Amino acid sequence: MRIAVVGATGLVGAVMLEELASGDFNIPIDEIIPIASQHSAGKEIEFKGEYIPVHPLTENSIPDVDIALFSAGSKVAWKYAQRFVEKGAIVIDNSSAFRQDTNIPLIVPEVNLNTLTADDKLISNPNCSTIQLVVALAPLRKFGLKSVFVFTYQAISGAKTRTLVQFLEEWEDMWIWLEGKEWSQIVGEHPYSEQIPPPFFSNVVPEIGKIAGSNEYTEEKKVRFESKRILGTPDLNISTTAVRVPVINAHSEAVLVELAEKTCVADIISEYQQSPGIKFCARTPTPVSVSGKRDVFIGRVRRDPERDNFFHLWVVADNLRKGAATNAIQIAEYMVNEFL
């Protein structure tokens, strides 16, 4: 079994390699092929105690592999994913390149793994915020989902590597802020624009992605579209506000659901306690307590005091693991064991 990790030097690629090396997944690995851009030529990555050279990706250097885990962005996926498929690989792509293509499966194993077939050679990994949301919503389909309101609090690691670098640099400049200077004095007269992102340290930014119409950002649109598709509920009303917060890792979501059937908090908790991939927490889960773990953690399940059959949920998951790398490897594990 030869497995390629495309984007091996990025944040998600590194976690993919870590997860594969853990031995916790039923995937027989004979060879790992880390692949990255030309800028990474000459680098080595560590895998199970060995140092393996990183292969630059070019049109003439596509290897013969059984599984290709892509985490190198949409442009790379558009250019190379199908070429890997043509060479016989099953490709699982973590970018947004194919998520809106209804001919390509969009998979969260706890929710819709049974829709995959042996003919599926290109599979899309959903948005990180979508994954933890649908894992939390899927057990509630039993009670009939009528409407969903979700407010995401997304960690810096869910953005590009340069955003994480920016955040860490801002953290180093914390002493300037503590001395009482305004952020405008630190970042310049114009704090940010479309080209220069706002500061993230000590800040909350309700702008993730680009404006996609109706003053909705692309991150919010992704969550709505992908959730309906994965849950198989095209008519479900989903409202989303996506917010970047000064947390290094693990996304949190405040979710309000309206259910069609009369139920109670105890019934909802019971469903969560029986659902795979979910850890129900008596004590509220937080990004610090969840970072580095594979499950979706849910707490603060409560009835809305002013609206009948509305329930509040607090949902937290590691966006680099369950929100990206782990979800992709779970898909790969299924494809290997069912069809290879």
PLY file of the C-alpha trace (Angstrom):
ply
format ascii 1.0
element vertex 340
property float x
property float y
property float z
element edge 339
property int vertex1
property int vertex2
end_header
0.00 0.00 0.00
1.62 3.22 -1.19
0.19 6.45 0.21
1.01 9.97 -0.97
0.43 13.05 1.17
0.23 16.06 -1.14
0.92 19.20 0.85
3.00 17.28 3.37
4.78 20.36 4.71
1.60 22.29 5.54
-0.34 22.32 8.82
-2.90 19.69 7.80
-0.36 17.63 5.85
1.82 17.36 8.93
-1.13 16.12 10.99
-2.04 13.61 8.26
1.45 12.15 8.52
1.22 12.11 12.31
-2.12 10.31 12.22
-0.90 7.74 9.68
2.19 7.09 11.80
0.07 6.52 14.94
-0.96 3.03 13.84
-4.49 3.65 15.09
-6.06 3.22 11.66
-6.50 -0.07 9.84
-4.43 0.94 6.82
-1.43 -1.23 5.86
1.32 1.19 4.86
4.27 -0.04 2.84
5.46 3.34 1.66
4.73 6.98 2.44
5.44 9.54 -0.27
5.42 13.14 1.04
4.79 15.64 -1.74
4.95 19.43 -1.68
5.75 22.37 -3.91
9.08 23.08 -5.56
9.92 25.33 -2.58
10.15 22.23 -0.38
12.58 20.38 -2.64
15.43 18.98 -0.57
13.47 18.92 2.68
12.87 15.75 4.67
9.96 14.77 6.90
10.07 12.35 9.81
7.79 9.31 9.66
8.03 6.52 12.23
11.59 7.41 13.07
12.79 7.62 9.48
13.53 10.74 7.48
11.94 10.70 4.04
12.72 13.21 1.26
9.89 15.46 0.12
9.06 15.05 -3.55
8.26 18.21 -5.54
5.01 18.01 -7.48
5.23 18.56 -11.22
3.27 17.37 -14.22
5.94 14.79 -14.93
6.41 13.50 -11.39
3.06 11.99 -10.42
3.82 8.73 -8.57
1.92 5.46 -8.74
0.09 5.25 -5.41
-3.01 3.56 -3.99
-4.20 6.51 -1.90
-3.42 10.21 -2.34
-4.36 12.52 0.53
-4.47 16.08 -0.82
-4.08 19.11 1.42
-2.38 21.63 -0.84
-5.21 24.01 -1.72
-7.77 24.23 -4.50
-5.41 25.24 -7.30
-3.24 22.16 -6.78
-6.31 19.93 -6.49
-7.83 21.25 -9.71
-4.57 20.70 -11.56
-3.43 17.36 -10.18
-6.19 15.39 -8.42
-7.67 13.90 -11.57
-4.19 13.00 -12.83
-3.60 10.91 -9.72
-6.98 9.23 -10.32
-5.99 8.47 -13.91
-2.89 6.73 -12.59
-5.03 4.47 -10.40
-5.14 6.31 -7.07
-8.07 7.05 -4.81
-7.82 10.77 -4.07
-9.24 12.36 -0.92
-9.02 16.14 -1.22
-9.13 18.48 1.75
-9.56 21.71 -0.25
-12.79 23.38 -1.34
-12.12 22.52 -5.00
-14.79 19.83 -5.41
-17.15 20.34 -2.49
-19.91 21.93 -4.57
-19.70 19.32 -7.32
-22.63 17.01 -6.59
-21.02 14.29 -8.72
-18.14 14.01 -6.23
-18.88 12.50 -2.79
-18.62 14.87 0.17
-18.07 12.63 3.17
-18.13 12.68 6.95
-17.76 9.03 8.04
-20.12 9.23 11.03
-22.87 10.68 8.83
-22.83 9.44 5.21
-20.06 6.88 4.74
-22.59 4.42 3.30
-22.95 6.57 0.18
-19.44 5.63 -1.02
-18.96 2.97 -3.69
-16.03 1.17 -5.31
-16.40 3.53 -8.28
-15.64 6.62 -6.21
-12.04 7.54 -6.95
-12.17 11.25 -6.11
-13.67 12.13 -2.72
-13.99 15.55 -1.12
-13.31 16.28 2.55
-15.76 18.91 3.88
-14.99 22.24 5.49
-13.68 21.92 9.05
-16.61 23.80 10.60
-19.07 21.73 8.58
-17.63 18.43 9.78
-18.14 19.03 13.49
-21.55 20.61 12.88
-22.98 17.68 10.91
-21.57 15.15 13.38
-23.54 17.02 16.07
-26.69 17.34 13.95
-26.87 13.84 12.47
-28.21 12.11 15.64
-30.91 14.78 15.91
-32.44 13.79 12.57
-34.33 11.24 14.64
-36.37 14.12 16.10
-36.73 15.98 12.78
-34.48 18.94 12.07
-36.50 22.08 11.24
-33.95 24.88 11.48
-30.34 25.41 12.57
-28.55 28.57 13.70
-24.80 28.19 14.09
-22.20 30.69 15.25
-18.64 29.47 14.74
-15.63 30.55 16.78
-12.78 29.42 14.57
-9.15 29.00 15.58
-6.22 30.61 13.81
-4.88 27.23 12.66
-7.94 26.93 10.43
-6.59 29.76 8.29
-3.51 29.72 6.10
-0.06 29.17 7.57
0.80 32.83 7.07
-2.18 33.81 9.25
-0.87 31.62 12.05
2.56 33.22 11.63
0.91 36.66 11.76
-0.92 35.72 14.96
2.24 34.46 16.64
4.07 37.64 15.63
1.24 39.68 17.13
1.53 37.61 20.28
5.22 38.54 20.49
4.20 42.18 20.19
1.79 41.80 23.10
3.91 44.01 25.35
3.28 46.95 23.01
-0.46 46.46 23.40
-0.14 46.12 27.16
1.66 49.46 27.30
-1.55 51.04 26.09
-0.83 51.69 22.42
-3.69 51.26 19.97
-3.50 48.53 17.35
-3.54 51.21 14.69
-0.19 52.40 16.04
1.20 48.88 15.65
-0.09 47.96 12.20
-0.21 51.40 10.62
-2.72 54.14 9.97
-5.05 51.76 8.12
-5.33 48.63 10.30
-6.41 46.31 7.51
-7.82 45.95 4.04
-8.67 43.09 1.67
-4.95 42.61 1.10
-3.86 43.08 4.73
-5.86 41.01 7.24
-6.90 42.52 10.56
-4.91 41.76 13.70
-6.06 38.57 15.39
-4.42 38.92 18.79
-6.93 40.26 21.31
-9.47 40.56 18.52
-12.61 38.91 17.14
-13.07 39.01 13.36
-16.47 38.04 11.87
-15.03 37.84 8.35
-13.77 34.49 7.06
-13.23 34.17 3.33
-14.64 36.63 0.84
-18.02 38.27 0.44
-20.22 35.81 -1.45
-23.39 37.87 -1.84
-26.07 39.16 0.55
-23.18 40.26 2.80
-22.45 36.59 3.50
-18.86 35.37 3.63
-17.74 32.27 1.76
-17.09 30.36 4.99
-20.71 30.84 6.00
-21.96 29.78 2.59
-19.79 26.65 2.68
-21.22 25.55 6.02
-24.81 25.99 4.80
-24.36 24.25 1.46
-22.17 21.40 2.66
-24.24 20.61 5.75
-27.46 20.23 3.76
-25.73 18.00 1.25
-24.05 15.72 3.80
-27.15 15.39 5.97
-29.37 14.77 2.93
-31.67 17.62 3.99
-31.79 20.08 1.07
-34.75 22.01 2.55
-33.25 22.46 6.01
-32.98 26.12 7.05
-29.41 26.84 8.21
-28.19 30.29 9.25
-24.48 30.83 9.88
-22.15 33.48 11.24
-18.45 32.56 11.07
-15.99 34.30 13.39
-12.20 34.05 13.71
-11.08 34.21 17.34
-7.63 34.47 18.97
-7.34 30.74 19.71
-4.48 28.76 18.21
-6.29 25.46 17.61
-9.76 23.81 17.79
-13.00 25.36 16.56
-16.03 25.99 18.76
-19.65 26.37 17.66
-22.74 27.67 19.43
-25.65 25.88 17.79
-29.38 26.46 18.18
-31.61 23.77 16.67
-35.35 23.64 16.20
-36.74 20.10 16.26
-39.99 18.92 14.71
-40.88 16.34 17.37
-41.36 17.01 21.05
-38.33 15.84 22.97
-36.23 16.69 25.99
-32.61 17.32 26.91
-32.24 13.82 28.37
-33.27 12.21 25.05
-30.78 14.33 23.10
-27.97 13.49 25.51
-28.85 9.81 25.26
-28.52 9.96 21.47
-25.13 11.64 21.76
-23.87 9.07 24.24
-24.66 6.31 21.72
-23.31 8.07 18.62
-19.88 7.22 17.16
-17.34 10.02 16.99
-19.07 12.07 19.70
-17.98 12.64 23.29
-20.71 14.15 25.42
-19.22 16.26 28.20
-20.87 16.99 31.53
-18.32 19.76 31.87
-18.21 22.26 29.00
-15.57 21.33 26.40
-13.11 24.05 25.39
-10.47 24.36 22.65
-7.68 23.72 25.16
-9.30 20.50 26.42
-10.11 19.24 22.92
-7.00 20.15 20.92
-5.13 17.06 19.76
-8.17 14.76 20.02
-10.13 13.07 17.23
-13.75 13.19 18.39
-16.38 15.91 18.32
-17.09 17.11 21.87
-20.54 18.36 22.83
-21.70 20.03 26.03
-24.15 22.57 27.43
-27.17 20.88 25.86
-30.13 22.90 27.09
-33.67 23.82 26.16
-34.25 27.38 25.04
-36.22 29.09 27.83
-38.40 31.17 25.50
-38.98 29.03 22.41
-40.67 25.66 22.40
-38.62 22.73 21.06
-35.48 24.79 20.49
-32.26 23.43 21.98
-28.79 24.92 22.45
-25.59 22.91 21.88
-21.91 23.76 22.38
-19.72 21.86 19.90
-15.91 21.77 19.91
-13.45 19.82 17.73
-9.81 19.94 16.70
-10.02 21.53 13.25
-6.70 20.03 12.10
-7.72 16.52 13.13
-11.43 15.74 12.92
-11.93 18.92 10.93
-9.38 17.88 8.30
-6.67 15.19 8.55
-8.44 12.60 10.69
-11.67 12.78 8.70
-9.73 12.22 5.45
-7.86 9.23 6.90
-11.12 7.72 8.19
-12.41 7.90 4.62
-9.19 6.32 3.34
-9.46 3.54 5.93
-12.98 2.71 4.75
-12.02 2.70 1.07
-8.99 0.48 1.74
-10.91 -2.07 3.77
-14.08 -2.14 1.68
-12.81 -1.80 -1.86
-9.04 -2.33 -2.04
0 1
1 2
2 3
3 4
4 5
5 6
6 7
7 8
8 9
9 10
10 11
11 12
12 13
13 14
14 15
15 16
16 17
17 18
18 19
19 20
20 21
21 22
22 23
23 24
24 25
25 26
26 27
27 28
28 29
29 30
30 31
31 32
32 33
33 34
34 35
35 36
36 37
37 38
38 39
39 40
40 41
41 42
42 43
43 44
44 45
45 46
46 47
47 48
48 49
49 50
50 51
51 52
52 53
53 54
54 55
55 56
56 57
57 58
58 59
59 60
60 61
61 62
62 63
63 64
64 65
65 66
66 67
67 68
68 69
69 70
70 71
71 72
72 73
73 74
74 75
75 76
76 77
77 78
78 79
79 80
80 81
81 82
82 83
83 84
84 85
85 86
86 87
87 88
88 89
89 90
90 91
91 92
92 93
93 94
94 95
95 96
96 97
97 98
98 99
99 100
100 101
101 102
102 103
103 104
104 105
105 106
106 107
107 108
108 109
109 110
110 111
111 112
112 113
113 114
114 115
115 116
116 117
117 118
118 119
119 120
120 121
121 122
122 123
123 124
124 125
125 126
126 127
127 128
128 129
129 130
130 131
131 132
132 133
133 134
134 135
135 136
136 137
137 138
138 139
139 140
140 141
141 142
142 143
143 144
144 145
145 146
146 147
147 148
148 149
149 150
150 151
151 152
152 153
153 154
154 155
155 156
156 157
157 158
158 159
159 160
160 161
161 162
162 163
163 164
164 165
165 166
166 167
167 168
168 169
169 170
170 171
171 172
172 173
173 174
174 175
175 176
176 177
177 178
178 179
179 180
180 181
181 182
182 183
183 184
184 185
185 186
186 187
187 188
188 189
189 190
190 191
191 192
192 193
193 194
194 195
195 196
196 197
197 198
198 199
199 200
200 201
201 202
202 203
203 204
204 205
205 206
206 207
207 208
208 209
209 210
210 211
211 212
212 213
213 214
214 215
215 216
216 217
217 218
218 219
219 220
220 221
221 222
222 223
223 224
224 225
225 226
226 227
227 228
228 229
229 230
230 231
231 232
232 233
233 234
234 235
235 236
236 237
237 238
238 239
239 240
240 241
241 242
242 243
243 244
244 245
245 246
246 247
247 248
248 249
249 250
250 251
251 252
252 253
253 254
254 255
255 256
256 257
257 258
258 259
259 260
260 261
261 262
262 263
263 264
264 265
265 266
266 267
267 268
268 269
269 270
270 271
271 272
272 273
273 274
274 275
275 276
276 277
277 278
278 279
279 280
280 281
281 282
282 283
283 284
284 285
285 286
286 287
287 288
288 289
289 290
290 291
291 292
292 293
293 294
294 295
295 296
296 297
297 298
298 299
299 300
300 301
301 302
302 303
303 304
304 305
305 306
306 307
307 308
308 309
309 310
310 311
311 312
312 313
313 314
314 315
315 316
316 317
317 318
318 319
319 320
320 321
321 322
322 323
323 324
324 325
325 326
326 327
327 328
328 329
329 330
330 331
331 332
332 333
333 334
334 335
335 336
336 337
337 338
338 339
